[in-house]
């Protein structure tokens, strides 16, 4: 009888330890999947910075060095983002419509992969 009680106690202690370990592991995993708003904002800031740098590089390669490049964003309450990349250079407004459309098509390729974001591109023109 004593031996049987010892086996039951050992099995119960083992079961409790396994449960405790499972809850600890689950808690660690869940805490890493809940990314803080600050971490998420830092992540998007790096993507946004890269997008602007890529646009400036493309424009510089196409002969539009020192272009004004502005990225604005609107964040909905559900976390979806809408970005608008606006480009300004005095020579762009003097281009033919066809050349401007070609440059716009190249700029529209500059986005980052994100299911929650949509992108718009436009030229700022002084009239």
Secondary structure in CASP SS format (residue, H / E / C, confidence):
PFRMAT SS
TARGET T0000
AUTHOR 0000-0000-0000
METHOD secondary structure of the structure
MODEL  1
X C 1.00
X H 1.00
X H 1.00
X H 1.00
X H 1.00
X H 1.00
X H 1.00
X H 1.00
X H 1.00
X H 1.00
X H 1.00
X H 1.00
X H 1.00
X H 1.00
X H 1.00
X H 1.00
X H 1.00
X H 1.00
X H 1.00
X H 1.00
X H 1.00
X H 1.00
X H 1.00
X H 1.00
X H 1.00
X H 1.00
X H 1.00
X H 1.00
X H 1.00
X H 1.00
X H 1.00
X H 1.00
X H 1.00
X C 1.00
X C 1.00
X C 1.00
X H 1.00
X H 1.00
X H 1.00
X H 1.00
X H 1.00
X H 1.00
X H 1.00
X H 1.00
X H 1.00
X H 1.00
X H 1.00
X H 1.00
X H 1.00
X H 1.00
X H 1.00
X H 1.00
X H 1.00
X H 1.00
X H 1.00
X H 1.00
X H 1.00
X H 1.00
X H 1.00
X H 1.00
X H 1.00
X C 1.00
X C 1.00
X C 1.00
X C 1.00
X C 1.00
X C 1.00
X E 1.00
X E 1.00
X E 1.00
X E 1.00
X E 1.00
X E 1.00
X E 1.00
X E 1.00
X C 1.00
X C 1.00
X C 1.00
X C 1.00
X C 1.00
X E 1.00
X E 1.00
X E 1.00
X E 1.00
X E 1.00
X E 1.00
X E 1.00
X E 1.00
X C 1.00
X C 1.00
X C 1.00
X H 1.00
X H 1.00
X H 1.00
X C 1.00
X C 1.00
X H 1.00
X H 1.00
X H 1.00
X H 1.00
X H 1.00
X H 1.00
X H 1.00
X H 1.00
X H 1.00
X H 1.00
X H 1.00
X C 1.00
X C 1.00
X C 1.00
X C 1.00
X C 1.00
X C 1.00
X C 1.00
X C 1.00
X C 1.00
X E 1.00
X E 1.00
X E 1.00
X E 1.00
X E 1.00
X E 1.00
X E 1.00
X C 1.00
X C 1.00
X C 1.00
X C 1.00
END
